[in-house]
């Protein structure tokens, strides 16, 4: 058995030995019922936070005001929540006050979705279901516990979570939940950018990005969380290059090909053509002049709004900025090709290009050429040791200044092209191309 599950079962048993009710609860039970391996395990108990801490000294009490204590275990932390019946939600995320409940059934009734409202008794190997969660799992349905308008108004992020669960498991939103999201979609703007970011990244990386974004669109959430992505819809493309259809269609087809992507690759795919709606024009044929630079700036703005880290934002922007460079790859000088290959995270650039081709014209010639070079070139040829540096130039009589960069690049170009191999070759090249002025 999974060590994390054993640890959680042990926490349940110790709480019971101390005279309290305790069960596994939430997503871990859902995953157990579905035959999936849970990532984390949560426990619900009748013990109040101070009682949990007495049983498990050293527990983390950061969430104790909401009835949550984290019990550290070597296999992984176990979150222990006291049965509760939440009061009125005043901030669209947290209840104004927490009322502890006496029974597990009361606790379950304040949770978000039926599939997340299951309890599990490890001692009896038994699932307790007060909300019809098992039937909804069998029926492949995401349904709120109780009134969907109330559940979504309590915490508006639940609208995005509903979409994410439906996408991840291949479920449908039940009619009432779907209708409530469509009506309340605009209120998602009241949720913090960080929380929206986390859900969007999970939708993009959990394996069903296309379905997730189609559901975001169907529920009216897309226009509020990512209006620049919504703007891709209906933007036609030249059929000779994009027989698949408009920019939106092209993008979601690419999403379909994502396979356990990094967050930056997934965002790069999502935003690589985000500049096309703003640069669309028809001159002889459909054109998107300068859409790459426009898109790179837009991608940076979008990432900043979503509070993506600076490092990841820079990488996403680079993916957008360079995604068309592959079309020129066969005609590049060898030194330019190698510099391209050694860009940070180049495999992400390569994978974005592959998906871009497969979602349009289907030709992978340039991808294959770059992939072959990347696989076959030794690291020493991609990142060779410099033949000369600034100190060498100074010793040779050159004065430090802006010219140094030009000289060193010329030397490296020749080295990458295979035209020079030794320091003597390099200095001879420098003397020929950048002769020293006569004394």
C-alpha positions as CSV (number, residue, x, y, z in Angstrom):
1,X,0.0,0.0,0.0
2,X,1.1,3.6,-0.7
3,X,3.1,4.9,2.3
4,X,1.1,8.1,2.3
5,X,-2.1,6.1,2.6
6,X,-0.6,4.1,5.4
7,X,0.3,7.3,7.2
8,X,-3.2,8.7,6.7
9,X,-4.8,5.5,7.9
10,X,-2.6,5.6,11.0
11,X,-3.7,9.2,11.7
12,X,-7.3,8.0,11.5
13,X,-6.7,5.1,13.8
14,X,-4.9,7.3,16.4
15,X,-7.8,9.8,16.4
16,X,-10.2,6.9,16.9
17,X,-8.1,5.4,19.7
18,X,-8.4,8.8,21.4
19,X,-12.2,8.5,21.2
20,X,-12.9,10.7,18.2
21,X,-14.7,9.9,14.9
22,X,-12.3,10.1,11.9
23,X,-12.4,9.2,8.2
24,X,-10.4,9.8,5.0
25,X,-12.3,12.4,3.0
26,X,-12.5,14.3,-0.2
27,X,-10.4,13.9,-3.3
28,X,-8.4,10.9,-2.0
29,X,-11.6,8.9,-1.5
30,X,-12.8,9.9,-5.0
31,X,-9.6,8.7,-6.4
32,X,-9.7,5.4,-4.5
33,X,-13.3,4.8,-5.7
34,X,-12.1,5.5,-9.3
35,X,-9.1,3.2,-9.0
36,X,-6.6,6.1,-9.2
37,X,-3.6,6.7,-7.0
38,X,-4.3,9.7,-4.7
39,X,-1.6,12.4,-4.5
40,X,-2.5,13.4,-1.0
41,X,-4.7,12.2,1.8
42,X,-7.0,14.3,4.0
43,X,-8.8,13.3,7.2
44,X,-12.0,14.7,8.7
45,X,-12.6,14.2,12.4
46,X,-14.8,15.2,15.3
47,X,-11.7,16.3,17.2
48,X,-11.2,20.0,17.4
49,X,-7.8,21.6,16.4
50,X,-6.5,21.8,20.0
51,X,-7.4,18.2,20.6
52,X,-5.7,17.1,17.3
53,X,-2.5,19.0,18.4
54,X,-2.5,17.1,21.8
55,X,-2.7,13.8,20.0
56,X,-0.1,14.8,17.4
57,X,2.5,17.2,19.0
58,X,4.4,19.2,16.5
59,X,1.5,19.6,14.2
60,X,1.2,22.8,12.0
61,X,-1.6,25.1,13.0
62,X,-1.6,27.7,10.3
63,X,-5.1,26.8,9.3
64,X,-6.5,26.1,12.7
65,X,-8.9,29.1,12.7
66,X,-10.7,27.2,9.9
67,X,-10.5,24.0,11.7
68,X,-7.5,22.6,9.8
69,X,-4.3,21.1,11.3
70,X,-1.5,19.6,9.3
71,X,0.1,16.5,10.8
72,X,3.6,15.9,9.6
73,X,4.5,12.4,8.6
74,X,7.6,11.0,7.0
75,X,5.7,9.7,4.0
76,X,3.9,13.1,3.5
77,X,1.9,15.6,5.5
78,X,-1.7,14.6,6.4
79,X,-4.3,17.5,6.6
80,X,-6.7,16.9,9.4
81,X,-10.0,19.0,9.4
82,X,-12.5,19.2,12.1
83,X,-16.1,18.4,11.1
84,X,-17.7,21.8,10.5
85,X,-20.7,23.6,9.2
86,X,-19.5,26.9,7.6
87,X,-21.1,30.2,8.3
88,X,-21.8,32.9,5.8
89,X,-19.1,33.5,3.2
90,X,-18.3,37.2,3.0
91,X,-15.2,37.3,0.9
92,X,-16.1,34.8,-1.8
93,X,-13.5,32.3,-0.4
94,X,-13.7,31.8,3.4
95,X,-16.6,31.6,5.8
96,X,-16.9,34.6,8.1
97,X,-16.9,32.1,11.0
98,X,-16.6,28.4,11.4
99,X,-19.2,26.3,13.3
100,X,-17.9,22.9,14.3
101,X,-20.3,20.1,13.4
102,X,-21.0,17.0,15.4
103,X,-21.3,14.5,12.5
104,X,-19.4,13.6,9.4
105,X,-22.7,14.0,7.4
106,X,-23.0,17.6,8.4
107,X,-19.4,18.2,7.4
108,X,-19.8,16.7,4.0
109,X,-22.9,18.8,3.1
110,X,-20.8,22.0,3.2
111,X,-18.3,20.7,0.6
112,X,-18.1,21.5,-3.1
113,X,-18.9,18.6,-5.4
114,X,-20.5,15.2,-4.8
115,X,-17.5,13.4,-6.1
116,X,-15.4,15.1,-3.5
117,X,-17.9,14.5,-0.7
118,X,-17.2,10.9,0.0
119,X,-15.8,9.5,3.2
120,X,-13.8,6.3,3.7
121,X,-13.5,4.1,6.8
122,X,-10.1,2.4,6.6
123,X,-10.9,-0.1,9.4
124,X,-14.1,-1.3,7.7
125,X,-12.8,-0.7,4.1
126,X,-16.1,1.1,3.6
127,X,-17.1,4.2,1.7
128,X,-19.7,6.4,3.3
129,X,-21.8,8.4,0.8
130,X,-24.3,11.0,2.0
131,X,-24.5,13.0,-1.3
132,X,-24.7,10.5,-4.2
133,X,-21.0,10.9,-5.1
134,X,-20.6,7.3,-6.1
135,X,-23.5,7.4,-8.5
136,X,-22.1,10.6,-10.0
137,X,-18.7,8.9,-10.5
138,X,-20.5,6.0,-12.3
139,X,-22.5,8.5,-14.3
140,X,-19.4,10.5,-15.0
141,X,-20.9,13.8,-13.7
142,X,-19.6,16.8,-11.8
143,X,-22.4,18.1,-9.6
144,X,-22.4,20.5,-6.7
145,X,-23.6,19.4,-3.3
146,X,-26.8,21.3,-2.9
147,X,-27.7,24.6,-4.7
148,X,-25.0,25.3,-7.3
149,X,-25.6,29.1,-7.1
150,X,-24.9,29.0,-3.3
151,X,-21.8,26.7,-3.7
152,X,-20.3,28.9,-6.4
153,X,-21.1,32.1,-4.6
154,X,-19.4,30.8,-1.4
155,X,-16.1,30.3,-3.4
156,X,-16.2,31.5,-7.0
157,X,-13.0,29.5,-7.8
158,X,-15.2,26.4,-7.6
159,X,-16.5,27.3,-11.1
160,X,-13.0,26.8,-12.5
161,X,-12.5,23.7,-10.3
162,X,-15.7,22.2,-11.8
163,X,-14.4,22.7,-15.3
164,X,-11.0,21.2,-14.3
165,X,-12.5,18.1,-12.7
166,X,-14.8,17.5,-15.7
167,X,-11.8,17.8,-18.1
168,X,-9.5,15.7,-16.0
169,X,-11.9,12.8,-15.6
170,X,-13.8,13.1,-18.9
171,X,-17.0,13.9,-17.0
172,X,-19.8,16.2,-17.9
173,X,-21.1,19.1,-15.8
174,X,-24.6,18.4,-14.7
175,X,-27.1,20.8,-16.2
176,X,-27.8,22.8,-13.0
177,X,-24.1,23.3,-12.3
178,X,-23.3,24.3,-15.9
179,X,-26.1,26.8,-16.0
180,X,-25.1,28.4,-12.7
181,X,-21.5,28.8,-14.0
182,X,-22.7,30.5,-17.2
183,X,-24.8,32.9,-15.2
184,X,-22.1,33.6,-12.6
185,X,-19.1,33.5,-14.9
186,X,-18.3,37.2,-14.7
187,X,-17.8,36.9,-10.9
188,X,-14.7,34.9,-11.5
189,X,-12.9,38.2,-11.9
190,X,-13.3,38.7,-8.1
191,X,-11.0,35.8,-7.5
192,X,-7.3,36.5,-7.0
193,X,-5.0,36.1,-10.0
194,X,-2.9,33.6,-8.1
195,X,-5.8,31.2,-7.5
196,X,-7.0,31.6,-11.1
197,X,-3.4,30.9,-12.3
198,X,-3.2,27.7,-10.3
199,X,-6.4,26.3,-11.8
200,X,-5.5,27.4,-15.4
201,X,-2.1,25.7,-15.1
202,X,-3.7,22.5,-13.8
203,X,-6.1,22.5,-16.7
204,X,-3.2,23.0,-19.1
205,X,-0.9,20.3,-17.6
206,X,-3.2,17.6,-16.2
207,X,-3.6,15.9,-19.6
208,X,-6.9,17.1,-21.0
209,X,-6.1,20.8,-21.9
210,X,-8.2,20.9,-25.1
211,X,-11.4,19.6,-23.3
212,X,-10.7,21.9,-20.4
213,X,-10.5,25.0,-22.6
214,X,-13.6,24.0,-24.6
215,X,-15.4,23.7,-21.3
216,X,-14.1,27.1,-20.2
217,X,-15.5,28.5,-23.4
218,X,-18.8,26.7,-23.1
219,X,-19.3,28.0,-19.6
220,X,-18.5,31.6,-20.5
221,X,-15.5,31.6,-18.2
222,X,-12.9,31.9,-20.9
223,X,-13.9,35.4,-21.9
224,X,-13.3,36.5,-18.3
225,X,-10.1,34.7,-17.4
226,X,-8.3,34.9,-20.7
227,X,-10.1,37.4,-23.1
228,X,-7.1,37.5,-25.5
229,X,-7.5,33.7,-26.0
230,X,-11.2,34.1,-26.5
231,X,-10.4,36.7,-29.2
232,X,-8.7,33.9,-31.3
233,X,-12.2,32.5,-32.2
234,X,-13.3,33.4,-35.7
235,X,-9.9,34.8,-36.8
236,X,-9.4,33.1,-40.2
237,X,-6.1,31.9,-41.4
238,X,-4.7,31.2,-44.9
239,X,-6.1,27.8,-45.8
240,X,-3.0,26.9,-47.8
241,X,-1.0,27.0,-44.5
242,X,-3.8,26.3,-42.0
243,X,-6.4,24.0,-43.5
244,X,-7.6,23.2,-39.9
245,X,-9.4,26.5,-39.5
246,X,-9.2,29.6,-37.4
247,X,-6.6,30.5,-34.8
248,X,-8.7,29.1,-31.9
249,X,-9.1,25.8,-33.7
250,X,-5.4,25.6,-34.5
251,X,-4.5,26.3,-30.8
252,X,-6.9,23.7,-29.2
253,X,-5.7,21.1,-31.7
254,X,-2.2,21.8,-30.4
255,X,-3.4,21.5,-26.9
256,X,-4.7,18.0,-27.7
257,X,-1.1,16.9,-28.4
258,X,0.3,18.1,-25.1
259,X,1.7,15.1,-23.2
260,X,2.7,15.8,-19.5
261,X,4.0,19.3,-20.5
262,X,5.8,21.8,-18.4
263,X,3.7,24.8,-17.4
264,X,5.9,27.0,-19.7
265,X,5.4,24.8,-22.7
266,X,1.7,24.6,-22.1
267,X,1.5,28.4,-21.8
268,X,3.7,28.7,-24.9
269,X,1.2,26.6,-26.9
270,X,-1.7,28.5,-25.6
271,X,-0.2,31.9,-26.4
272,X,2.0,31.3,-29.4
273,X,-0.5,32.9,-31.8
274,X,-2.1,35.3,-29.3
275,X,-0.9,38.2,-31.5
276,X,-2.8,37.2,-34.6
277,X,-6.2,38.7,-33.8
278,X,-4.6,42.2,-33.4
279,X,-2.5,41.9,-36.6
280,X,-5.1,40.3,-38.9
281,X,-5.5,42.0,-42.3
282,X,-6.2,40.9,-45.8
283,X,-3.8,42.0,-48.6
284,X,-3.9,39.7,-51.6
285,X,-4.3,37.0,-48.8
286,X,-4.7,36.9,-45.1
287,X,-1.7,38.3,-43.3
288,X,-0.5,38.6,-39.7
289,X,2.5,40.9,-40.1
290,X,4.6,41.2,-36.9
291,X,2.2,39.0,-35.0
292,X,5.2,37.3,-33.3
293,X,6.5,40.5,-31.6
294,X,3.0,41.6,-30.8
295,X,2.2,38.2,-29.4
296,X,5.4,38.2,-27.3
297,X,4.4,41.5,-25.7
298,X,0.9,40.2,-25.1
299,X,2.1,36.9,-23.6
300,X,4.3,38.9,-21.2
301,X,1.3,41.0,-20.1
302,X,-0.9,37.9,-19.7
303,X,1.7,36.1,-17.6
304,X,2.1,39.1,-15.4
305,X,-1.7,39.4,-14.8
306,X,-1.7,35.7,-13.9
307,X,1.3,36.3,-11.5
308,X,3.4,33.8,-13.4
309,X,7.0,33.9,-12.0
310,X,9.5,36.2,-13.7
311,X,11.6,33.2,-14.9
312,X,8.7,31.3,-16.3
313,X,7.3,34.5,-17.9
314,X,10.6,35.0,-19.7
315,X,10.5,31.5,-21.0
316,X,7.0,31.7,-22.3
317,X,7.8,35.0,-24.0
318,X,10.8,33.4,-25.7
319,X,8.6,30.5,-26.9
320,X,6.2,32.9,-28.5
321,X,9.0,35.1,-29.9
322,X,10.9,32.3,-31.6
323,X,8.2,29.9,-32.7
324,X,8.4,30.9,-36.4
325,X,12.2,30.6,-36.5
326,X,12.1,27.0,-37.5
327,X,10.8,27.8,-40.9
328,X,14.2,29.3,-41.7
329,X,16.2,26.6,-40.0
330,X,17.5,24.8,-43.2
331,X,18.7,28.1,-44.6
332,X,20.5,29.3,-41.5
333,X,24.3,29.3,-41.3
334,X,25.6,26.4,-39.2
335,X,26.7,28.8,-36.4
336,X,23.1,30.3,-36.3
337,X,21.6,26.9,-36.1
338,X,23.9,25.9,-33.2
339,X,23.1,29.0,-31.3
340,X,19.4,28.3,-31.8
341,X,19.9,24.7,-30.5
342,X,21.6,25.9,-27.4
343,X,18.9,28.3,-26.3
344,X,17.6,27.7,-22.8
345,X,14.9,25.1,-22.8
346,X,15.3,24.4,-26.5
347,X,13.5,21.1,-26.3
348,X,10.3,23.1,-25.4
349,X,10.8,25.3,-28.5
350,X,11.2,22.1,-30.6
351,X,8.1,20.5,-29.1
352,X,6.0,23.6,-29.7
353,X,7.1,23.6,-33.3
354,X,6.2,20.0,-33.7
355,X,2.8,20.5,-32.3
356,X,2.4,23.7,-34.5
357,X,3.2,21.7,-37.6
358,X,0.9,18.8,-36.7
359,X,-2.0,21.1,-36.0
360,X,-1.6,22.8,-39.5
361,X,0.2,21.7,-42.6
362,X,1.6,18.5,-41.0
363,X,5.1,18.8,-42.4
364,X,7.9,17.9,-40.0
365,X,11.0,18.3,-42.2
366,X,12.4,21.2,-40.3
367,X,11.6,19.6,-37.0
368,X,13.3,16.4,-38.0
369,X,16.4,18.4,-39.1
370,X,16.7,20.3,-35.8
371,X,15.9,17.2,-33.8
372,X,18.7,15.2,-35.7
373,X,21.2,18.0,-35.1
374,X,20.3,18.2,-31.4
375,X,20.6,14.4,-30.9
376,X,23.8,13.9,-32.9
377,X,26.0,16.9,-32.2
378,X,28.3,16.4,-29.3
379,X,28.0,18.9,-26.5
380,X,31.5,20.2,-27.2
381,X,30.3,21.2,-30.7
382,X,27.2,22.9,-29.4
383,X,29.0,24.7,-26.6
384,X,32.7,24.6,-27.5
385,X,35.4,26.0,-25.3
386,X,36.2,29.6,-26.3
387,X,39.4,29.9,-28.4
388,X,40.0,33.5,-27.3
389,X,38.6,35.8,-24.6
390,X,38.9,39.5,-23.7
391,X,42.2,39.0,-21.8
392,X,43.7,37.4,-24.9
393,X,42.6,40.4,-27.0
394,X,44.1,42.8,-24.5
395,X,47.4,40.9,-24.5
396,X,47.4,41.0,-28.3
397,X,47.2,44.8,-28.2
398,X,43.5,45.5,-28.5
399,X,41.8,48.1,-26.3
400,X,38.7,47.1,-24.4
401,X,35.5,48.5,-25.8
402,X,32.3,47.7,-27.8
403,X,34.4,46.1,-30.6
404,X,35.3,43.2,-28.3
405,X,31.8,41.8,-28.5
406,X,31.9,41.9,-32.3
407,X,35.3,40.3,-32.4
408,X,34.4,37.5,-30.0
409,X,31.2,36.7,-31.9
410,X,33.1,36.6,-35.2
411,X,35.6,34.2,-33.6
412,X,32.8,32.0,-32.2
413,X,30.9,32.0,-35.6
414,X,34.0,30.7,-37.3
415,X,34.5,28.1,-34.6
416,X,30.9,26.9,-34.9
417,X,31.2,26.8,-38.7
418,X,34.3,24.6,-38.3
419,X,36.6,27.1,-40.1
420,X,39.0,27.5,-37.1
421,X,40.0,25.0,-34.4
422,X,42.9,26.5,-32.5
423,X,43.7,29.7,-30.6
424,X,46.3,30.5,-33.3
425,X,43.6,30.2,-36.0
426,X,41.4,32.5,-34.0
427,X,44.0,35.2,-33.5
428,X,44.9,35.1,-37.2
429,X,41.2,35.6,-38.0
430,X,41.1,38.5,-35.6
431,X,44.1,40.2,-37.2
432,X,42.7,39.7,-40.7
433,X,39.2,41.0,-40.0
434,X,40.0,43.5,-37.2
435,X,43.5,44.8,-37.9
436,X,45.2,46.9,-35.2
437,X,45.8,50.6,-36.1
438,X,49.4,51.4,-36.8
439,X,51.3,52.9,-33.9
